[in-house]
Amino acid sequence: MIELGSRERTQPPPPRIVWESLTDPRRPGGRQWLDLRPDEVEPRVLRAVEPELVVWSSLWPERPDDEIRFDIRLSGDGGSWRTRTATETDGKTGRGKVKADEWFCSLDPP
């Protein structure tokens, strides 16, 4: 597995709340924070270990083997999460890194 990019961010909510937001970003009553571009698709949860890990399928139909991994841990008064975008190939690497940058630069806490 090739890691395309990695970022870490601290969140006020505890890890369990961050985990819930990542495992069900469209849950009724939850804040809708996952904004997809027209050429992106809803991710599927491939693996989840409460409250420390969520792995999503690719957001990009042309890169179906990509995975987005969220490692969640307790940090200070809340939680932190680290996003790693990984792929089995070494093709176009920029999209995963750009998406992670968008989440960390503009995403309010889930």
C-alpha positions as CSV (number, residue, x, y, z in Angstrom):
1,M,0.0,0.0,0.0
2,I,1.4,3.4,-1.0
3,E,0.5,6.3,1.3
4,L,-0.3,9.4,-0.8
5,G,-0.7,11.9,2.0
6,S,-1.2,12.2,5.7
7,R,-2.6,15.0,7.9
8,E,-3.6,15.2,11.6
9,R,-6.2,17.5,13.2
10,T,-7.4,18.0,16.8
11,Q,-11.2,18.0,17.3
12,P,-13.2,19.2,20.3
13,P,-15.5,16.2,20.3
14,P,-14.3,13.0,22.0
15,P,-13.1,10.1,19.7
16,R,-16.4,8.3,19.9
17,I,-18.3,11.3,18.4
18,V,-15.7,11.7,15.7
19,W,-15.9,8.0,14.9
20,E,-19.7,8.2,14.7
21,S,-19.5,11.1,12.3
22,L,-17.0,9.2,10.0
23,T,-18.9,5.9,10.0
24,D,-22.2,7.6,9.2
25,P,-21.6,11.1,7.7
26,R,-25.2,11.3,6.4
27,R,-26.9,10.2,9.6
28,P,-30.3,11.8,10.2
29,G,-30.0,14.7,12.7
30,G,-26.3,15.0,12.2
31,R,-24.5,18.0,10.7
32,Q,-23.9,17.4,7.0
33,W,-20.2,18.0,6.7
34,L,-19.1,15.7,3.8
35,D,-19.2,17.8,0.7
36,L,-18.5,15.8,-2.4
37,R,-17.5,17.2,-5.8
38,P,-19.5,16.3,-8.9
39,D,-16.9,13.6,-9.9
40,E,-16.8,12.0,-6.4
41,V,-18.9,9.3,-5.0
42,E,-20.1,8.5,-1.5
43,P,-17.5,6.4,0.4
44,R,-18.3,3.0,1.9
45,V,-17.0,2.0,5.3
46,L,-14.6,-0.8,4.6
47,R,-13.4,-1.3,8.2
48,A,-14.3,0.3,11.5
49,V,-13.1,-0.3,15.1
50,E,-14.9,1.9,17.6
51,P,-13.7,4.5,18.5
52,E,-10.2,4.3,16.9
53,L,-10.4,3.5,13.2
54,V,-12.5,4.1,10.1
55,V,-11.4,3.1,6.6
56,W,-13.4,4.4,3.7
57,S,-13.5,3.2,0.1
58,S,-12.3,5.5,-2.7
59,L,-14.2,8.8,-3.4
60,W,-13.0,8.6,-7.0
61,P,-14.6,6.1,-9.5
62,E,-11.5,6.1,-11.7
63,R,-9.4,5.1,-8.6
64,P,-11.5,2.3,-7.1
65,D,-8.5,0.7,-5.1
66,D,-7.8,3.9,-3.1
67,E,-8.6,3.9,0.6
68,I,-9.0,6.7,3.1
69,R,-8.0,5.8,6.6
70,F,-8.9,7.7,9.7
71,D,-6.9,6.9,12.9
72,I,-8.7,8.5,15.9
73,R,-7.3,9.0,19.4
74,L,-7.9,10.9,22.6
75,S,-6.0,14.2,22.6
76,G,-6.3,16.9,25.3
77,D,-9.9,17.9,25.8
78,G,-11.2,16.0,22.8
79,G,-10.0,13.8,20.0
80,S,-7.6,14.0,17.1
81,W,-7.8,12.2,13.8
82,R,-5.2,11.5,11.2
83,T,-6.2,10.9,7.6
84,R,-4.1,8.8,5.3
85,T,-5.0,8.4,1.7
86,A,-3.5,5.2,0.3
87,T,-3.7,3.3,-3.0
88,E,-2.4,0.1,-4.4
89,T,-1.0,1.9,-7.5
90,D,1.3,4.8,-8.0
91,G,-0.8,6.6,-10.6
92,K,-2.4,10.0,-10.1
93,T,-1.6,10.8,-6.5
94,G,-2.7,14.5,-6.3
95,R,-6.4,14.0,-5.8
96,G,-6.2,12.2,-2.4
97,K,-3.8,14.7,-1.0
98,V,-5.9,17.7,-2.2
99,K,-9.1,16.2,-0.6
100,A,-7.3,15.6,2.7
101,D,-6.0,19.2,2.5
102,E,-9.6,20.5,1.9
103,W,-10.9,18.6,5.0
104,F,-8.1,19.9,7.2
105,C,-8.2,23.5,6.0
106,S,-12.0,24.0,5.8
107,L,-13.8,21.3,7.8
108,D,-15.5,22.4,11.0
109,P,-15.5,19.7,13.7
110,P,-17.9,16.9,12.9
